[in-house]
């Protein structure tokens, strides 16, 4: 008794990987845009207060952090779907023998 379609699971896993790469590219382009807007004008001066420096760096590095996080989560979803399908198909082939 199956409540899923193997082809649909494979398609979802493939799309998860495609979306992961697309989000990574979009977030990295956004990060490059942020760097250009902050440092490209020539008017930039580093904050002098240590807490301001920490907040500036956290704000600037949050974009690549989220890019990596979303990328890893979506890649993990795809790998989990592949693993689950492998386990299901292996169990199905053992039942036939």
Secondary structure, DSSP 4 states (H G I P E B T S, - for coil): --SS-HHHHHHHHHHHHHHHHHHHHHHHHHHHHHHHHHHTTS-----SSHHHHHHHHHHHHHHHHHHHHHHHHHHHHHHHHHHHHHHHHHHHHHHH-
